[in-house]
Amino acid sequence: MLPRSEVETADSTHPFHTDAPRREPCLVAAMHAAEAVGVPVDVVIGSRRRDSRCTSARALGMYLAHVGLGLPMTRVAAGFGRHRSTVAHACRKIEERREVAGWDRWVAALEESVRGLAGAPMSGGVHV
């Protein structure tokens, strides 16, 4: 797990940023998911298992990186320090929950918002 100071530091020489081109969009998605769910960003990108709220936020962050930003699952896996199959599972879980209309609208709004934050195109995305 990354200490909070490593997550919040924008210094490109910092350990979290050693693979900045691969991690930066994932960090944007993780930060957005953490804010939306109301958990610290370090629990979203951290390696420890947490309570269901934190793991849901992590799944949402991976989903936003993959679907919202259009990143390949292998890149999302590297950015979150997870295996590709974990990202696939997280994306399936979020897609299953999108059957609920209110939750679907909330996730769609988060997708658009994360695209704007990351400078990604505002339409489209890779759907699972």
GIGIHU-V984889 format. One record per pair of residues at least 24 apart in sequence whose ideal C-beta (glycine too) atoms are under 10 Angstrom apart, sorted by the first residue. I is the first residue (numbers start at 1). GAP is how many residues later the second one is. D is the distance in Angstrom with one decimal. If there is no record, write none. Layout:
i->[I/I]
gap->[GAP/GAP]
d->[D/D]
This chain:
i->[1/1/1/1/1/1/1/1/2/2/2/2/2/2/3/3/4/4/4/4/4/5/6/6/7/7/7/7/7/7/7/7/7/8/8/8/16/19/19/21/21/22/22/22/22/22/22/23/23/23/23/23/24/24/25/25/25/25/25/25/25/25/25/25/25/25/25/25/26/26/26/26/26/26/26/26/26/26/26/26/26/26/26/27/27/27/27/27/28/28/28/28/28/28/28/28/28/28/28/28/29/29/29/29/29/29/29/29/29/29/29/29/29/29/29/29/29/29/29/30/30/30/30/30/30/30/30/30/30/31/31/31/31/32/32/32/32/32/32/32/32/32/32/32/32/32/33/33/33/33/33/33/33/33/33/33/33/33/34/34/34/35/35/36/36/36/36/36/36/36/36/36/37/37/44/45/45/45/45/46/46/47/47/47/55/55/56/56/56/56/58/58/58/59/59/59/59/59/59/59/59/59/60/60/60/60/60/60/60/60/61/61/61/61/62/62/62/62/62/62/62/62/63/63/63/63/63/63/63/63/63/63/63/63/63/63/64/64/64/64/64/64/64/64/64/64/64/65/65/65/65/66/66/66/66/66/66/66/67/67/67/67/67/67/67/67/67/67/67/67/68/68/68/68/68/68/68/68/68/68/68/68/68/68/68/69/69/69/69/69/69/69/69/69/69/70/70/70/70/70/70/70/70/71/71/71/71/72/73/73/87/88/90/91/91/91/92/94/95/95/98/98]
gap->[41/42/44/45/46/47/49/80/39/40/43/44/45/79/39/43/36/37/38/39/42/37/36/39/24/27/33/34/35/36/37/38/39/32/33/34/29/59/60/54/58/49/52/53/54/56/57/52/55/56/57/58/55/94/39/40/43/44/45/46/50/51/54/89/92/93/94/95/35/36/38/39/40/43/45/49/50/51/52/53/54/55/92/34/38/52/53/91/33/36/37/40/41/51/86/87/89/90/91/92/31/32/33/34/35/36/37/38/39/40/42/47/50/51/81/82/85/88/89/27/28/30/31/32/34/35/49/50/84/30/33/83/86/25/28/29/32/33/36/78/79/81/82/84/85/86/24/25/26/27/28/29/30/31/32/35/77/81/24/26/27/75/78/24/25/28/70/71/73/74/77/78/24/73/36/34/35/36/37/34/35/33/34/35/35/38/34/37/38/41/24/28/32/27/28/30/31/32/33/34/35/38/30/31/33/34/37/46/47/50/29/33/49/53/24/25/26/27/28/29/31/32/24/27/28/29/30/31/32/34/35/44/47/48/51/65/27/30/43/46/47/49/50/51/53/54/61/25/26/49/53/24/25/28/59/60/61/62/24/27/28/40/41/44/47/57/58/59/60/61/39/40/42/43/44/45/46/47/48/49/50/52/56/57/58/42/45/46/48/49/50/51/52/56/57/45/48/50/51/54/55/56/57/47/49/54/55/54/53/55/41/40/38/35/36/37/36/34/32/33/29/30]
d->[6.7/8.2/8.3/3.6/4.8/5.1/9.7/9.2/9.2/5.9/6.3/6.3/8.2/8.7/7.2/9.4/6.8/8.0/4.9/9.7/9.6/9.3/8.3/9.7/8.4/9.5/8.4/5.4/5.0/9.9/9.0/6.5/8.7/9.8/7.8/8.6/8.4/7.3/8.2/9.7/10.0/9.1/9.8/6.0/9.5/5.3/5.7/9.3/7.6/4.7/8.7/9.1/8.1/8.2/9.5/6.1/9.4/5.1/9.2/5.9/8.0/8.7/7.0/8.9/9.7/5.4/9.3/7.7/7.5/8.1/9.2/4.9/9.5/8.4/7.2/7.6/6.1/9.3/8.0/2.7/5.7/9.3/9.8/9.2/9.1/7.2/9.4/9.5/9.3/8.5/8.0/9.4/7.6/9.8/6.4/9.7/5.4/4.6/9.1/9.1/8.5/4.9/7.4/8.2/4.1/3.8/8.5/9.7/6.6/6.2/8.3/8.1/8.1/8.7/9.3/9.8/5.6/8.8/7.5/8.4/7.8/9.2/4.2/8.4/8.3/7.7/8.1/7.1/9.9/8.1/9.9/9.1/8.2/10.0/8.6/7.3/6.1/9.4/8.4/6.5/9.6/6.6/4.7/10.0/6.3/8.7/5.0/7.3/8.3/4.2/3.6/8.3/8.1/5.8/8.9/9.8/7.5/8.3/8.9/9.0/7.1/9.6/9.8/7.0/9.2/8.9/8.0/9.2/9.3/5.7/8.6/9.4/9.0/9.9/8.2/8.3/6.0/7.1/9.6/9.6/8.5/9.4/6.0/8.6/8.7/9.5/9.3/8.3/8.8/9.0/8.5/9.3/7.1/9.1/9.0/8.1/3.7/7.8/9.3/5.5/5.8/9.3/8.0/10.0/9.3/6.2/9.4/9.9/7.6/7.4/8.4/10.0/9.9/9.2/7.8/5.0/9.2/9.1/4.4/6.6/9.7/8.2/8.6/6.1/5.1/9.3/8.3/4.0/7.8/9.7/9.5/7.6/8.9/8.5/9.9/8.1/9.9/8.7/8.4/6.1/6.4/8.9/4.8/9.0/9.9/9.3/9.3/9.8/9.5/8.0/9.0/8.5/5.6/9.3/8.4/6.3/9.3/7.3/6.8/7.9/8.4/8.7/10.0/6.3/9.5/9.8/4.9/5.8/6.0/6.6/8.9/9.4/7.1/3.9/7.8/8.4/4.5/5.8/10.0/9.6/8.1/7.5/9.9/5.6/9.0/8.7/6.4/6.6/9.5/5.6/9.7/5.1/9.5/7.4/8.7/8.7/9.9/6.7/8.0/7.0/5.5/4.8/9.9/9.6/9.2/9.9/7.9/8.0/9.0/8.9/9.9/7.7/9.7/9.4/9.2/4.5/6.4/8.2/7.8/5.2/9.9/10.0]
